[in-house]
Every structure is written in structure tokens, then in C-alpha cells.
Amino acid sequence: MNSKPLSLDCLKSVLLNLDPNKRLLLSLQCPSIHALEKTVPLKIDTLKISDYEIGVNGTKYKCEIYQMNCCKNKPPYRVSGYDEDDDWVHDVNKFGVPDYGFEKKGSPWMSNGNEKLMDNECKIKELEYSISVEKQKCVQLLNFRPKNEENDGRPLNWSYGIFENVHARGRLYTDKELELLPNEERRMEAISFVNEQIDLMEKQLIPYENMRDNIEPRFEVHLIKEEGDSSTVVKRIKYTGDLKKDSKTIWELMLSKRQHVVVANEFIISTSRSTPLPCELKISTTKFKKDMPDEHIKSTIDLSGLPFEKMLPFLMNLVNQKVYLYDNYFFTNEIFALLIRSWVETKKPRGTCFIFEMKRNEKQVEQLFDFLCDHINGAFKGNKLVFIPMENLKAIKITYEQEKSSMRMAVVALRRRLPV
């Protein structure tokens, strides 16, 4: 049977009609078609950008840091994400010691010089002691013989759940705590649980031993694809010491620098941190939603005091004509002025319309309209509206509907030129 490669046009047609997730996966893992895939229009139902994560039609792509040579004969160990205290590890240093983005109480890596070395030795001794206690707990469980009580109507894992809750580092089990294990099955589960704790603490010990012995292990950023209950590593890159930067590199590899605008029926940014937004990503969407606390939005200010500077390029790159934007409490008068100027400079076509969901009273609306008239050339105020003239007998018309709590900004045609 003869097998002929697809022609260029056939391959483009296949990519165009392929499921977006299969297509992105193919592009990431087959460098030979990566450039071609960027030339074919990409359509997505829902695109969501979160903390170090992107969602495409419900499938998640997560960036995580892994230490590749952490333990002999053991798989790579994830060092980023939430730790045992539910604190978020942003990055790690060259030894693998976690960086939480804040000074965690008792953290040896926040000190300097001799104090740092002393604290590091204390951390090693603390973990070694905890590991020894956990191993003694394992011996306790191996020697314990449950009563093999029959089920009394409670769920089978009821007593085991209480047993897990009484587990604490640094001390052995009491007899009463051991008696919470009613049968052999629960005893074996408890043994597995303690062994997992020992394995975790042995891995937590490695960075401090690396610091003591001046060993610099190898780290990689893994792009994990999560679909349903399955997860797969689909891309690996060298860790630069900055997970945000590395995540941005991967997001841009997937979505940026495309010949055509990415069409997403719904585009959502949902983050509690300053997510690295991809550069050169142009999106056409019918529904844009920002889902993040205002205090974190304000933390991204870095443009002459203007809020949410990192979101603005996305708004300027929305090329479709009609967009409804939710939860726009971050919009200030300055943001509106910047967006209006970008529309004038890029010569947005007639019919372009953004509707911003926001609650403002009449006084606030009047203040916005006065601000626009004072700061944008040619803008003038009419009866509860503002006009900004454009070229080719067009104008930007801004109105506010009090009943719907929405600001409407649209490019309209003019029968005659507006007075200057």
C-alpha cells in the first residue's frame, strides 16, 4: 500500500477542522508543522487564563516546576504549587528551596550569611527528626492488630477519616488513636498514608541538603495537559528561575504570533495573582469576562498610575465588532481615554461596539463625560452622550444606560462632519 504525504492545502484543511486541543497538542509536539499551524485560523469555544494555567474548551494546560534528579530510582518531583501548609510556592532557588513570594515564618532561606547556614542546619535536623518519628509510627502500625469490628452502619471510611485528622508530625500515635482503625483494610491504608508522608518529607529535605553540600540539581517546567481524570506531560522546557516567565513562553508558543485572529466565543481571565499574559495575542470574542479581585488588579498598575495596564493590550486587540464585557469595576476614566484613543488610531470600522457592565450614578457618568471632553481632542458632550470624531465620516458614540447599568461605546456613521 502506497502512503503519500498530505499536500499543503489538505494539511491546512485538516488542521482547520481538527479539535482545538488535538491541534495545539500536535503543534507543540511536531515542530515540522508548528509554523504551518500558525497560519490556519483557530476557533475556540472557551479560552480561560488563570494562575500558571490556560483552559481550552474545558481542557487545562498547567505549568509546574519539577526537580529531575531529586531521588535515585524515583520519578521527577513537583516543587511548585501548594505545599503541605497550603502556601503557594511561586519559584525555587538553584538548590530547590521554595520561594513563597513572602517571608514565611521560620523560613531559613530568608536569612543571610552565617545565620542562613545555621537556620539551614536547623531545618535539616527538624526534618530528619520528623522523618524518624514517622518511621516509628509505621512500626506502630505494623505491630498493631485491629479488632476487625463489623460495620455499624457508618461509612466504611468513617473511622479512618478521623484517624487521618489526628495525624500530626513530631509525635507517635496513642493507643486510643490506633483503635480508630477497625479492621485490617484500614490499617493497611494508614500504613500507606504514613509511607507517603515519609516520602514527602525526604523530598522536602533534599533542597536543604543541596544548600549545605552546594549541589545544584536540574529543574524543568512541565506543561501538563489535564482532561477529565487523565493528565499528560506534553511539553518540557528548562526552568529559568522564573515560572511566570517560563509560563508566558509556553502560552506564546501555543497561542501568539498567529497569521489570523484567534476566535473565542468566550474569553475569561480569572486569577488571584499577576498572571503573565501572552504578547502578540489577538482575540476575537463575543463574551469577555474578568473574574479577579480588585486588590489584585490594582497590584498590576505600572503605567503612570493607570489601573490594569496588563489587561489593556487585550482590550485593544479585540478585533471583532460586538463585545459584551462583564465585571468592569477596574475601568477608570483614564482607561476609557486610552481605549478611545486606540480606536481612533487603529481606525476601528463602523459597527464596532463594546458594552461594559458597570454601576455608576448620574454624577459619576457626568464626570466621565467631562473628563473625556477635556482629555480627548475633538470630543464634545451632547444630551447624556459623548461624541469623538474619527476619519471618513465616523465617530465614537458613548452612552450610559442607567436601567441596564451598562456603558455602550460604538463606532457610528455620520451624515455630515461633526463641528470642531
C-alpha positions as CSV (number, residue, x, y, z in Angstrom):
1,M,0.0,0.0,0.0
2,N,1.4,3.4,-1.1
3,S,1.4,6.2,1.5
4,K,1.7,9.7,0.2
5,P,2.1,12.7,2.5
6,L,-0.8,15.2,2.5
7,S,-0.5,18.2,0.3
8,L,-0.1,21.6,2.0
9,D,-3.7,22.6,1.3
10,C,-5.0,19.3,2.5
11,L,-3.0,19.6,5.7
12,K,-4.3,23.1,6.3
13,S,-7.9,21.8,5.8
14,V,-7.3,19.0,8.3
15,L,-5.9,21.5,10.9
16,L,-8.8,23.9,10.3
17,N,-11.3,21.2,11.2
18,L,-9.4,19.5,13.9
19,D,-10.4,19.7,17.6
20,P,-8.5,22.8,19.1
21,N,-6.9,20.7,21.8
22,K,-5.7,18.0,19.5
23,R,-4.4,20.7,17.1
24,L,-2.5,22.5,19.9
25,L,-1.0,19.3,21.1
26,L,0.1,18.3,17.5
27,S,1.7,21.8,17.1
28,L,3.6,21.5,20.4
29,Q,4.9,18.0,19.7
30,C,5.6,18.2,16.0
31,P,8.0,21.1,15.2
32,S,7.7,20.4,11.5
33,I,4.1,21.6,11.4
34,H,4.3,24.3,14.1
35,A,4.9,27.2,11.7
36,L,2.1,25.9,9.3
37,E,-0.4,25.5,12.1
38,K,0.1,29.2,13.0
39,T,-1.2,30.2,9.5
40,V,-4.5,28.4,9.9
41,P,-7.4,30.2,11.7
42,L,-8.0,28.9,15.2
43,K,-11.5,28.8,16.7
44,I,-12.2,28.1,20.4
45,D,-15.4,27.9,22.4
46,T,-13.9,29.0,25.7
47,L,-10.5,30.3,26.4
48,K,-9.6,30.9,30.1
49,I,-6.3,32.2,31.5
50,S,-5.7,31.5,35.2
51,D,-2.7,31.2,37.6
52,Y,0.0,29.5,35.5
53,E,-2.8,27.8,33.7
54,I,-4.8,28.0,30.4
55,G,-8.1,26.3,29.7
56,V,-9.2,25.5,26.2
57,N,-12.8,24.2,26.0
58,G,-12.6,22.7,29.4
59,T,-9.1,21.1,29.0
60,K,-6.5,22.5,31.3
61,Y,-2.8,23.2,30.5
62,K,-0.7,23.8,33.6
63,C,2.9,24.8,34.1
64,E,4.7,23.2,37.0
65,I,8.3,23.1,38.2
66,Y,9.9,19.6,38.6
67,Q,13.2,18.6,40.0
68,M,14.5,15.9,37.6
69,N,17.2,14.3,39.7
70,C,15.7,14.5,43.2
71,C,16.0,10.9,44.3
72,K,17.7,7.8,43.0
73,N,15.3,5.4,41.2
74,K,12.3,7.8,41.7
75,P,10.3,9.9,39.2
76,P,10.7,13.7,39.0
77,Y,9.3,15.6,41.9
78,R,7.0,18.6,41.6
79,V,8.3,21.5,43.6
80,S,5.8,24.3,42.7
81,G,2.2,24.8,43.7
82,Y,0.7,24.3,47.1
83,D,2.9,22.9,49.9
84,E,1.8,20.9,53.0
85,D,0.7,24.1,54.7
86,D,-1.4,25.2,51.7
87,D,1.1,28.0,51.0
88,W,1.8,28.7,47.3
89,V,5.3,28.1,46.1
90,H,6.0,30.5,43.2
91,D,9.6,29.6,42.4
92,V,12.6,27.8,43.8
93,N,16.2,28.8,44.0
94,K,19.2,27.0,42.5
95,F,19.1,24.4,45.3
96,G,15.4,23.9,45.2
97,V,14.4,25.9,48.3
98,P,10.9,27.3,47.8
99,D,10.1,30.9,47.3
100,Y,6.6,31.8,48.6
101,G,6.6,35.4,47.4
102,F,6.5,36.5,51.1
103,E,8.7,35.9,54.2
104,K,7.2,32.7,55.7
105,K,7.7,32.5,59.5
106,G,10.7,30.3,60.3
107,S,12.0,30.2,56.7
108,P,15.7,29.7,56.7
109,W,16.2,30.9,53.1
110,M,15.1,34.5,54.1
111,S,18.3,34.9,56.2
112,N,21.8,35.8,55.2
113,G,25.4,34.7,55.9
114,N,26.2,32.5,58.9
115,E,22.6,32.9,60.2
116,K,21.4,31.4,56.9
117,L,23.7,28.4,57.2
118,M,22.7,27.9,60.9
119,D,19.0,28.1,60.1
120,N,19.5,25.6,57.2
121,E,21.1,23.1,59.6
122,C,18.2,23.6,62.0
123,K,15.8,22.8,59.2
124,I,17.7,19.7,58.2
125,K,17.7,18.5,61.9
126,E,14.0,19.3,62.2
127,L,13.0,17.3,59.1
128,E,15.3,14.4,60.0
129,Y,13.7,14.2,63.4
130,S,10.2,14.3,61.8
131,I,11.1,11.5,59.4
132,S,12.4,9.4,62.2
133,V,9.1,9.8,64.1
134,E,7.1,8.9,61.0
135,K,9.1,5.7,60.6
136,Q,8.4,4.9,64.3
137,K,4.7,5.4,63.5
138,C,5.0,3.0,60.7
139,V,6.4,0.4,63.1
140,Q,3.5,1.1,65.5
141,L,1.0,0.4,62.7
142,L,2.8,-2.7,61.6
143,N,2.6,-4.1,65.2
144,F,-1.0,-3.0,65.8
145,R,-3.7,-5.7,65.4
146,P,-7.2,-4.2,64.8
147,K,-10.3,-5.9,66.3
148,N,-11.9,-6.4,62.9
149,E,-15.1,-4.9,64.0
150,E,-18.2,-5.3,61.8
151,N,-19.6,-2.2,60.1
152,D,-22.0,-0.4,62.5
153,G,-23.9,1.4,59.8
154,R,-21.4,4.2,59.4
155,P,-19.5,4.6,56.1
156,L,-16.5,2.2,55.8
157,N,-14.0,5.1,55.8
158,W,-15.7,7.0,58.7
159,S,-13.2,6.0,61.5
160,Y,-10.2,6.1,59.1
161,G,-11.1,9.7,58.2
162,I,-10.9,10.6,61.9
163,F,-7.6,8.7,62.1
164,E,-6.2,10.9,59.3
165,N,-7.3,14.0,61.1
166,V,-5.4,13.1,64.3
167,H,-2.2,12.5,62.4
168,A,0.4,15.1,63.4
169,R,4.1,15.4,62.7
170,G,6.6,15.1,65.6
171,R,4.7,12.7,67.9
172,L,3.7,9.0,68.0
173,Y,0.1,7.6,67.9
174,T,-1.7,7.0,71.2
175,D,-3.4,3.7,71.8
176,K,-6.8,5.4,71.5
177,E,-5.9,6.8,68.1
178,L,-4.7,3.4,66.9
179,E,-8.1,1.9,68.0
180,L,-9.8,4.1,65.5
181,L,-8.6,1.6,62.8
182,P,-11.4,-1.0,63.0
183,N,-10.0,-3.6,60.6
184,E,-7.1,-4.8,58.5
185,E,-8.0,-2.8,55.4
186,R,-8.0,0.5,57.3
187,R,-4.6,-0.5,59.0
188,M,-3.0,-1.0,55.5
189,E,-4.4,2.3,54.3
190,A,-2.9,4.0,57.4
191,I,0.5,2.4,56.6
192,S,0.3,3.6,53.0
193,F,-0.6,7.1,54.3
194,V,2.4,7.3,56.7
195,N,4.8,6.0,54.0
196,E,3.6,8.8,51.7
197,Q,4.4,11.3,54.5
198,I,7.9,9.8,54.8
199,D,8.5,10.1,51.1
200,L,7.2,13.7,51.0
201,M,9.5,14.8,53.9
202,E,12.5,13.0,52.4
203,K,11.9,15.1,49.3
204,Q,11.4,18.3,51.3
205,L,14.8,17.6,52.9
206,I,16.7,17.5,49.6
207,P,16.9,21.3,49.0
208,Y,18.4,22.0,52.4
209,E,21.0,19.2,51.9
210,N,21.7,20.6,48.5
211,M,22.3,24.1,50.1
212,R,24.6,22.5,52.7
213,D,26.6,20.5,50.1
214,N,26.4,23.2,47.4
215,I,24.7,20.9,44.9
216,E,22.6,22.5,42.1
217,P,20.1,20.0,40.8
218,R,18.3,20.2,37.4
219,F,14.9,21.7,37.1
220,E,12.4,21.7,34.3
221,V,9.0,23.3,33.6
222,H,6.4,20.7,32.5
223,L,3.3,21.6,30.6
224,I,0.7,19.2,32.0
225,K,-2.5,18.6,29.9
226,E,-5.4,17.7,32.2
227,E,-8.5,16.2,30.6
228,G,-11.1,14.5,32.8
229,D,-9.2,12.3,35.2
230,S,-6.1,11.9,33.0
231,S,-3.0,14.1,32.9
232,T,-0.1,14.0,30.4
233,V,3.2,15.9,30.1
234,V,3.0,17.5,26.6
235,K,6.0,19.9,26.7
236,R,9.2,20.3,28.8
237,I,11.5,23.3,28.9
238,K,14.4,24.3,31.0
239,Y,13.5,26.2,34.2
240,T,14.9,29.7,34.1
241,G,14.3,30.5,37.8
242,D,11.1,32.5,36.9
243,L,7.9,30.3,36.5
244,K,5.9,33.3,35.3
245,K,8.4,34.0,32.5
246,D,8.5,30.3,31.5
247,S,4.7,30.0,31.5
248,K,4.5,33.0,29.3
249,T,7.0,31.4,26.9
250,I,4.8,28.3,26.6
251,W,1.5,30.3,26.3
252,E,3.0,32.3,23.4
253,L,4.2,29.1,21.8
254,M,0.7,27.9,21.8
255,L,-1.4,31.0,21.0
256,S,0.6,34.0,19.9
257,K,2.1,35.2,16.6
258,R,-0.7,33.8,14.5
259,Q,-1.5,34.9,11.0
260,H,-5.2,35.1,11.9
261,V,-7.0,36.4,14.9
262,V,-7.9,33.7,17.5
263,V,-11.7,33.4,17.6
264,A,-13.0,32.6,21.1
265,N,-16.7,32.6,21.8
266,E,-15.9,33.3,25.5
267,F,-12.6,34.7,26.8
268,I,-12.1,34.7,30.6
269,I,-9.2,35.9,32.7
270,S,-9.5,34.5,36.2
271,T,-6.5,34.9,38.5
272,S,-5.6,35.8,42.1
273,R,-2.1,36.7,41.0
274,S,-0.4,38.8,38.3
275,T,-0.8,36.2,35.5
276,P,1.8,36.6,32.7
277,L,-0.5,37.4,29.7
278,P,0.8,36.3,26.3
279,C,2.2,39.0,24.0
280,E,1.1,39.4,20.3
281,L,-2.2,37.5,21.0
282,K,-5.1,38.9,19.1
283,I,-8.5,37.6,20.1
284,S,-12.0,38.0,18.6
285,T,-14.7,37.2,21.2
286,T,-18.4,37.8,21.8
287,K,-18.1,37.5,25.6
288,F,-15.2,38.8,27.7
289,K,-15.2,38.2,31.4
290,K,-12.7,39.4,34.1
291,D,-13.0,37.3,37.3
292,M,-10.5,38.6,39.8
293,P,-10.4,40.7,43.0
294,D,-9.9,44.4,42.5
295,E,-7.0,44.4,45.0
296,H,-5.0,42.1,42.7
297,I,-5.9,44.1,39.7
298,K,-4.5,47.2,41.4
299,S,-1.3,45.3,42.1
300,T,-0.6,45.2,38.3
301,I,-0.6,49.0,38.0
302,D,2.6,50.1,36.1
303,L,1.7,52.8,33.6
304,S,1.7,56.3,35.1
305,G,-0.6,55.0,37.8
306,L,-3.2,53.7,35.4
307,P,-5.0,50.5,36.6
308,F,-4.8,47.2,34.9
309,E,-2.1,48.0,32.4
310,K,-1.6,44.4,31.6
311,M,-5.2,43.9,30.6
312,L,-5.3,46.9,28.3
313,P,-3.4,45.3,25.3
314,F,-6.1,42.6,25.2
315,L,-8.9,45.1,25.0
316,M,-7.1,47.0,22.3
317,N,-6.5,43.7,20.3
318,L,-10.2,42.6,20.4
319,V,-10.9,42.9,16.7
320,N,-14.5,41.7,16.5
321,Q,-17.2,44.2,16.2
322,K,-19.6,43.4,19.1
323,V,-18.3,42.5,22.6
324,Y,-20.0,42.4,26.0
325,L,-17.6,42.8,28.9
326,Y,-18.6,41.8,32.4
327,D,-17.4,42.9,35.9
328,N,-15.6,46.1,34.7
329,Y,-15.1,47.7,38.1
330,F,-11.4,48.3,37.3
331,F,-12.3,50.8,34.5
332,T,-11.3,54.3,35.3
333,N,-11.7,57.5,33.3
334,E,-8.1,57.1,32.2
335,I,-8.6,53.6,30.9
336,F,-11.6,54.7,28.8
337,A,-9.5,57.6,27.4
338,L,-6.7,55.1,26.4
339,L,-9.1,52.7,24.8
340,I,-10.9,55.5,22.9
341,R,-7.5,56.8,21.5
342,S,-6.6,53.3,20.4
343,W,-9.9,53.1,18.5
344,V,-9.2,56.4,16.8
345,E,-5.6,55.5,15.9
346,T,-6.4,52.0,14.6
347,K,-9.4,53.3,12.7
348,K,-12.0,50.9,14.1
349,P,-14.7,50.1,11.5
350,R,-18.3,51.2,11.7
351,G,-20.4,48.8,13.8
352,T,-17.7,48.1,16.4
353,C,-19.4,48.1,19.7
354,F,-18.3,47.4,23.3
355,I,-20.8,47.2,26.1
356,F,-19.3,47.5,29.6
357,E,-21.3,46.1,32.5
358,M,-20.8,48.7,35.4
359,K,-22.8,50.5,38.0
360,R,-22.4,54.3,38.0
361,N,-24.7,57.0,39.2
362,E,-25.5,60.1,37.1
363,K,-22.9,62.2,38.8
364,Q,-20.1,59.7,38.0
365,V,-21.3,59.4,34.4
366,E,-21.2,63.2,34.0
367,Q,-17.7,63.3,35.5
368,L,-16.6,60.6,33.0
369,F,-18.1,62.5,30.1
370,D,-16.4,65.8,31.2
371,F,-13.1,64.0,31.6
372,L,-13.3,62.6,28.1
373,C,-14.1,66.0,26.6
374,D,-11.2,67.6,28.5
375,H,-8.6,64.9,27.5
376,I,-9.5,63.7,24.0
377,N,-9.1,66.1,21.0
378,G,-12.4,66.9,19.3
379,A,-14.6,65.2,21.9
380,F,-17.8,67.0,22.8
381,K,-20.8,66.2,25.1
382,G,-24.4,66.0,24.0
383,N,-27.6,65.0,25.8
384,K,-26.3,62.2,28.0
385,L,-23.7,61.1,25.4
386,V,-20.3,61.9,24.1
387,F,-19.1,62.0,20.5
388,I,-15.4,61.6,19.4
389,P,-14.9,62.3,15.7
390,M,-12.9,59.9,13.5
391,E,-11.8,59.9,9.9
392,N,-14.1,59.0,7.0
393,L,-17.3,60.4,8.5
394,K,-17.2,58.1,11.5
395,A,-17.4,58.9,15.2
396,I,-17.2,57.0,18.6
397,K,-20.5,57.4,20.4
398,I,-20.6,56.8,24.2
399,T,-23.8,56.4,26.1
400,Y,-24.8,55.1,29.5
401,E,-28.0,53.1,30.2
402,Q,-28.9,53.6,33.9
403,E,-31.5,50.8,33.8
404,K,-29.1,48.2,32.5
405,S,-26.1,49.5,34.4
406,S,-24.0,49.4,31.2
407,M,-21.8,51.8,29.2
408,R,-22.1,51.5,25.4
409,M,-19.2,52.5,23.2
410,A,-19.8,52.2,19.4
411,V,-18.4,53.4,16.1
412,V,-21.2,55.0,14.1
413,A,-21.6,56.6,10.7
414,L,-22.1,60.3,10.2
415,R,-24.1,62.0,7.5
416,R,-22.0,65.2,7.9
417,R,-18.8,66.1,9.7
418,L,-19.0,67.0,13.4
419,P,-18.3,70.6,14.4
420,V,-14.7,71.1,15.6
